[in-house]
């Protein structure tokens, strides 16, 4: 009964609030996106894939700014997923030289996708000549075979790129580090980035990449906070699939940020992707956190496909 209540509630959120939108580019999309699934092999690999160099940031002294606008190259793993008409589909995160991790609930389709990396200002005339973005087609979409469209459990997908990233040609593009399977990052302040709206509902999509620091919230406490919302006192948070962050006024991911990464410092002067934007109740309300895909629960799934 509790599980049924959870399924209804999260589906209700998606129907009324969790829309995925676009940013001003050659095209603009602000429609609701449908969800498709695809089978993936059962994961059983325990070793942790990690690219040669991950989670590092460099200063390029281009578009240096003040939060909430990120600096150029500050989040070199940020990915923009587009359709063939250059409409925004979702956010994502580079985890290897030819793989991007995202949330399939935000994907409108499984074919005709491409990924843009190394972008910062998504306005048409914003290219930085010495640091061009890298646009590459997606050859394969692998969605977790237990992805549930109603509850968003197992909301993870891998996008295989047609070409590897040339790190010498694109020094401003670097994969984020992956956590270890089951790793916990509680009691940290972490950063979520994206081009989504600056407010729920009538807010505006952003041209420049935005950043916001949010606290991670322990799972049971997060469940209690959600139970004080319209989800109700019987709501059960799937703590394997989701982790929580936020709950501070005016600090949150928002519409259009689906699939975008939440990264934390990992103790080795690097950055690890711990979450992907999944769902929430509105945006940036005090004592109302947002739910993120718990990447540490899916490292074995990633290892099964990324080598």
C-alpha positions, 0 to 999 in steps of 0.5 A: 500500500505504501509503494502504491501511494509512492507511485501515485504521488511521484507520477502526480508530480511528473504530470503537474510539475516535472516538465523538461524545457529548453534554452534559447538556441536555434530551436526552443522547446518547452513541451512535456517530454515522454519517456521510453525505456530499453533493456540493458544487461544485468549488471554484476561487475564490481570493479570501478571504472574510472577515466585516466583523469577525472574531476579536475577543473582548470581556470581559463579566465574566460567569462569569469563571473559571480555565482549563480553564474558558473565560470567558463570551464568550471564544470567541464563535465557538463553535457547538453543533450539535443535533438537533430533540430537543436532543441534542448532535451536534457542535461547530462554528465561526461563520465568517460571520453565517449560516454555521458550519464543522464536520466531517461525520464528527461529523454523525449526519444532514443534516436536522433540525439546528439550531445554538446560538450564544452558549452557555456553560453548557449546563445547562438553567437557565444562561441569562444574561438580558442575553446570551441564546443564539441558536438557529437551524435549518440550511437547508443542509448542504454537505459536501466532495464528496471527503470520505472516510469511511474516512480522514477526508480532506476532512472539512469541511462548511458549515452555512447558517443560516436567519437571519443573526446580529444583532450588535447583539442578540447582541454576544457572538457573533462569527465567527472569522477564516479563514486564507488558502488554504495558510497555515501556523501552525507553532510556535504555541500555540493553543486548542481549545474544546468541551464534550467529555469530560474523559478518554477512555472513562469521562470526563464531558461538560462543562456549561461550555465548556472550553479548553486550549492546545496546541502546533502540531506540524510535519507530518513530526514529527507523522507520526513521533509517530503511527508510534510508536503502534499506527498503526505505522511505515507510517502516512502522514499526509495533511498536506493534510487534517490538521494536528497539535497537542497531545502534552502530558500532560493537554492535549487535545481528547477524545470529544464535541469533534468539529468543534470549533475550534482557533484561533490568534492571527493577529498582528492582535490577532484569532483565526483558526480553523486546525483542527477536531477530527478524530481521535486515539489516546485523549486527552491522552497524552504524545507522542501528538498529535491530528489536526485538519482543516487549515482552510487547505487548504479556504478555496477550498471555503469561498469557493465557497459563502460570500459 
